[in-house]
Amino acid sequence: MITTCVRIERSSLLRAIYSCAGPLATGEVGRIIAQIEHGSVYRMAIPSFELFGEADTTGDMPDVLHCESIAARSRIYDWSFVAHRHHGLHQFFWVSRGGGRVSIDGEPQGFGPHTLLFIPRLCVHGFAFTPGTSGWVVTLPASMPLPVPETPQVLKVNGVSDPASVTGIFSAIADEHSHERPGRAEALQAHAMLLSVWVMRAMEARETPPDSPRRKLMRRFGTLLEENYRQHWQVDRYAETLAVTPTHLTRTCREVTGKAASSLIQDRVLLEARRQLAYTDMRVSEIAQDLGYQDPAYFTRIFTNKVGRTPTAFRQAPGLGAPDRGEATS
């Protein structure tokens, strides 16, 4: 389980355990509840579960993928789920009717019908659905070789035929998932590939056609940044590891994202800082140390300069971490 800590009210935590993890082993649920009984609020890791409660160190699932309606789990938990993440799972949501609010890495936004959402592994997310919302949730292991996006996506699906096309893909997955037929595993993998390709095409359609070499370099840089942002590597070290010059790396970052490489490096550190401030009860000094800052005062100056408020003020601001009602889904 991810080691970041969070404060959750007892009732919300109980709901998070069941709604995020599905049917956990009885002994595991009992162990967690026993800890909760020692107080109404306690400190624990940001919920990070495999769908069916398996240890999240392997990323394995008991099936090729999992598919269920949005309503199947939401009806039980008042259509609202606290913020959490999945260590080894990607999720696709198709909202055919209804809507709600989603919190992605502490940034809330609303969505309506005909919205397709992609949540990559480790992304902190939560949902508050409008009661009666209908659609599908497809959960699959990150180890499945699919062309999935590297970042969360909230795609409004427009056009006369596009919503029907997306509904058809999800319906086909749901039908195949609910039956035991010859070639089931291969069919589910094929449908998952079609869904992933549809999302990638939708993303391409709304963006400027990519320059392939630049995109490849940015993907490599993004992977390296994710692995080393706590070490505070400078641009020249990233460039050396990527076998390009610092100037070329910075120019590529500006062309693709509009930001310099140094800004992207600092943004990644600050994103994790905002996550921990919003979702945990770690002291500011502990967060600073976790993010590689030996001097908490220096961390506070950097954070305040970039975010516009101190870490303490950011943490106390209303509406952080989860959408309306403080709850956010699977």
N, C-alpha and C positions, 0 to 999 in steps of 0.2 A: 504494500500500500504506500502511496505517496506520503512523504514525511511532513508536509506542510500542515499546520494546525489551524483549527477553526472552532469558534464558539457557536453552538447550536442549542436552541431551547429543546427540552426533553421531548415534547410532542412532535416538533419538527424533525428531530433526529430519528425518532422511531419511524416516522413516515418515510424519511430518507432511506433508512436501512431496507425497508420492504420495497419501496417504489424503485430504488436504484438497483438493488441487487437481485430483485426477484426472489424466488424461494430459496433463501440461504439454508444451509444445514441447520437443523434445530439446535445443535450444541453451540454453533457460532452465534446464532441469534440470542440464545440464552446468556452467553458470555457477555455480549455487548449490552444487553438490557440490564444485566446485573451491575455493570459499571455505571449505567445511567442512574440506577436506583440510589447511588451514593450522593446524588445531588441533582437539582433541576437543570443545571448547566454544567457541561464539562468539556474538557479540551481534547480534541481528537483530530485525526487527519482529515483534510478535505475528502469527502467520500469518493473513492476510486474503486469501482467494482467491475468485474466481468458480469455479463448479463445474468448468468445463473448462479453467481456466487463462487465460482472457482477462484483459486489463488491467482492474483493478477500478474504473477511473474512469468507465466508461460505464454499468455495471449491465446491459449487454446479455447475452443468452444466445443460443446457436445454435438454440434451440428454444423453444416456448411455455413449457414447464416441463420438469423432469426428474423421472423416477420410477424408483426401483430398490428392490429388497428390502434390508432391513437386512443380511441375511447376505451379499449380493453383494460388498460392500466389506469388511465386518467379518471374514469368513473369512480374507481375505488378510492382514489386519493384526492378527491375534490378538485381535480383538473389542475393541480399545482404541484410542482416538484422543486425541492431546494437545489441550489447550485452544487454540482459535482462534476466528476470527470471519469473517463474510462481509460485504463492504462493501455489496453491492447485492442481497442475496438473503434471502428468508424461507424457513424450512424447517418442514415438518410431519412428525412422526414418529408412526407408529402401531405400538405394540408389542402384537401379538396373543397372543404366547406368549413366556415367558422374562422378562427384566428386566435390571437392572443398576444402575449409578449414573451420575448426570449432575452435572456441575459447571456452574453458571450464575452468571457474574460472581463466581466464587470461592466460591460457596455450594454444597456438595455435598448431594445427597439421593438416596435410593434410589427405585426404581420397579419395579413388577411387571407382569404381563400386563394387558391391557385398559387401557393408559395411552396417552393422546394428548398429545404434547408439541409446543408451538409455540415456535420460536426466531426472534425478529425479527432483522433486519439489524443488524450491529455488536455484537450481544450475544456476549460471550466465553463459549464453551461447549465442553465436552468430554464424551466418553462412555466408559464401560467396561461393555460389554454382557456378560451371562452367555452363555458359549458355547452356541450353538444357538438363541439368541433369533430369533424370526421376526416379520416385520411389513414395513412400507413406509416409505420416505423420499420425500417430495415436496418438491422445491426449485423455487422460482419467483421471478422478478424482483420486487423491491420496487416497481418502477414499474407493475406490473399493478394496475389499479384494483379492489381487493378490500377488504372490511371486516375487515381483520385486526386482532388486538389490538395494543396499543402496547407491551406488556410480555411477557416470557416466560411461558408457561403450561405447567403439568404437571397434566393432567386425568385423574383416575381415572374410567373410564367404567363405570357400574353399570347395573343393570336387565337384564331378560330380553332385550329386543330391541336395546338401544343398541349393545353391541359388534358385533352382526351388522350394524347400520346403518352403523357407521363402517367396518367391514371392506368392506362393499359399495361405499362411496364410493371408498376407496383402490383396491379391485380394479378398479373402473370406470376410474379414472385410469390404472392400470397397463396395462389392456387397450387403452385408446385410445392410450396413449403408444407401445405396442409395434407398432402397425399404421399403415400409410399408407392411410387411407381418406378419401374426400371429406368435407370439413367437419371434418377432424381438429383444426385449430387452434381452431375455434369450440367443438367438443365439449370439448377440454381446458380452455378458459377457463370453460366452463359448469360442468364438474366441480369446478374450483378454486373457483368461486364457492360451490357447494354445500358444499364442505369448510369454507370460511371462515365461512359462515353457521352451519354446525353448531357450530363452535367458539364463535362469539359467543353462540349460544343456550345452549350448555352453561355458559358463563361467567355469563350473565344468570341462569340457573336457580339458581346457587349463591350469588348475591349479592342484596342488597336491591334491589328495583326502582329503577333510577336516576332521579334528577331531571334531565331532559334539559338545562335551562339550566345547571345546575351542572356536569354532565358536559362540556358543550361548553366552558365556561370552563376546566375542569381540563385538557382536551385542548390548548387554546390555551396555557395556562400551561406545560404540560409541554413543548410544542414550543419555546416561548420560552426556557424554562429550559435545554433541551438545547443551544440555540444560544449561550447567554450565561453559563453557570455559571462559566466561567474568568474572566469579567470581574467577578465578585462584585457583580452588581447587587443593590441592596437591594429590599425589598418594594415601596416606593413607586414605584420605577422600573418594575418589572414591572407594577404596577397601572396606572400612567400609560399604558404601552404597550398594555395590554389594555383601556383606556378604562373602568376601574372604580376604585373607591376602595380604598385599602389595607385598610381594615376589611372591605369586602365580599370581597376576595380571601382574606384570612386566614380569615374565617368560612366561606367555601366550602371552602377546603382542610381545615379542621377537620371539617366535616360529611361530606366525601367520604372523607378519608383518616385522620382522627383526629389529624392533625398540623397545626401552624401553617405558613403559607407560608415563614416564615424557616427553620423546621426542614427543610422539603423542599429548600430552596435549599442549605443546608449538607449535607444528606444526599447530594445529587447530587455535590457536590465530594468528599465522603469516599468515595463509591462509586468514583469514578475513582482516588482515592488508593489504595484497597484493591486495585483492579485492577492498578495499576502496581507496587505493592509485591509482589503475588503472582505476577505474570507477567513482570516485567522485572528487569534488574539495574541500572536507573538508581539513582544515589545519591539519598538523601532530599532533598538540596538541589536536585537536578535536578527531582525530582517536585514539590517545593514551587514552584519557578519555573514549571514547566509549568502548574500549577494557579493561577497568579496571585498567589502569596505571595512577596513580596520578601524576607521574613525567614524563613529555614528554621526558626529556633527558635520563632517564632510558630506556624508550620504544625505543628510537633511538639507544641506545647501544645494546639492545637485538636484534633488527631488523638487524642492521648492522653486528653484529657478526654471525647471522644465515644465512642471505641472501647474504652477501658479498658486500653490498652497502648501503648507507644511504637511509632512506625513500624518501628524495627529489630526490636523484639520481635514485632510482628505478622508481619513478613517471615520470621522464624526459626521461627514456630510450625508444628508439623507439620500436614500435611493441607490446606495452602492450595493453591488454584489448580486442582487437578485431583482427580478421584476416585481410588479405589484404584489402586495400581500407578503413580501419577503420570501416568496416561494418561487421556485422556478422549476426538464423532464429527463427522462431516461437517458 
